[in-house]
Amino acid sequence: MANAFSMDDFRKKLQERQHKLTPQRQEVLQIFMDHPGEHLSAEDVHDILRESKSEIGLATVYRSLELLENLGILLKMEFGDGCSRYEIDTTDPSMHRHHHLICTQCGKVMEFEDDLLEHLEQDIESKSGFHITNHEVKFFGVCKECQSER
């Protein structure tokens, strides 16, 4: 997935909401820009920072991720393993988000772009009067690699 945002875009987004792009937030955002399409936990981000000899602590990573998620810069996801993961929110608000395929053996998360639920949404809306603005789908199973290891 190509990253459509630059660091200047993030700086402007933070400034619009009266926040600064601190050096720590910039380092955290840079990790997501350097790992497009990956779903990183706070611990993953902290490990990458430590590898690059950064002095940013885990508590700062958690605070940065929470702020960036609250501002709509990062998207927080839960994949059923008790660990929150994040990715840059590149979603056009008028479009649906991508779906996720989660391997229950190795924990790998893959993205699935096709939206196959439009008819179901229309049916739900017509029957219930509930206006659906988005949905999130997670499929749990076993990836090709884990299947071939059996």
N, C-alpha and C positions, 0 to 999 in steps of 0.2 A: 504494500500500500504506500503510495507516494505521500510525502508530507507536504501539505499545501501551505504551511505556516512557517514564517521566519521568526527569529528572535525579536525583531522589531514589531511584528504583529502581536506577539505575546506581551511585549513591553506596553504597547498601546492598550491592549485589552486590560492589563492590570491598572494602568493609569486612569482609564475610564471609570474604574471602580475604586479610585483613591488608594491604590496599593502600588508599591515600588517593586521593580524587578531587582531584588537584592542579588548579590553574587551567589548566595546559596540557592535561591530559587532558579537563577539562570543555570547553575550547574545541574540541578535536578531536571529542568526542562531540556537541557542539552542531551541528557541521557536518553530521554524519550525520542528526541529528534535523531539521535544516532542509532536507535533501535526501533525503526518504524515497524508497525504490525506486531510487535511483541507485547505481551501482557505482563507487566512488571509489578512485583510486590514492593513494599517499602524495603524489605530485606534485600531484594534483588538490586534495587537502586543503591542502597547503602553499600552492598558488596562491590558494585561497579565503582562507586566513589572511592572506596578504600583502595581498590586496585590502581586507581589513578592518583593515589597518595593524597586525596582530599581529606581535610580535617573535619568535614561535616559529620555531626553525630546522628544517630538513628532517630532521636527525638525531633531534631530539626527536619529530617527527611519526612517523618510523619506529619509534622505541622505544615510543611510545604505542600505535600500531596493533598492534605485536607483543604487548604486554602485554594490550590489550583483546581481541585474538583468543585468546590463551592462556587468558584468564578466561571465554571463551564469550560475551562481550558483542558482539564483531564476528565476522562470518563472512568468512574469506578465500577468494577465488575466483581461479582461473586460467582465462583464456579463450583460451589458445593463442597469445598475442602476446608472451609473456615478461614481462607486467606483472601484478603482483598487485593485485587490487581488493578492496574491502571493502564490507560493508553491515551494518547492525544485525541481529543474529541474533534474529529474532522467532519462530523455529521452535519449535513445540510438540514436545518430544522424541518424543511418540507419533505424530506426523504426519510425512509426507515433506516435504522441502524442495521449493520450486518449481524449475522447470527454466528454462534460458536459451536464447534464440535469439540468435545472434551473427552480425552482418552482416560478411562477409569483405571488403566494399568500404569501408564507412565506419567499421566498428568498433563500431557501436551495439549495445548489449545490451538485449534485452527479456526480460521474465519471462513464463513460461507456467505457469499454475497447475494444469492438468489432470494427474492422475496416471494414465497409461495402462498402467503396467507391473505392476499388481498380479498379474495372471494369470501373467506371466513370472516374477515373484518366487516365486510359489507353485510353479510348475513347477521352477524351479531348486532351491528348498528340498527339494521331494519327491524329486528325482533325486540331489541331492548331499548332503543332510543339513546343508547350510550354512545357518545362520539369518541372514537378511538383516535388518539394522536400518534401513537407509536406502540411497538411491542418489542419484546426481547425473547429470543428463543435460544435454548441451550439443548443440544443433543448430547447425551452421554453414551459412550460405547468404547470400542477398542480400535485403535488406529491400525493402519496397514503394517507398520513396523512391528508392533506388539503381536499382531496376528501371525506374522511370518516367524516369530520366535517360538511359537507354540509347537 
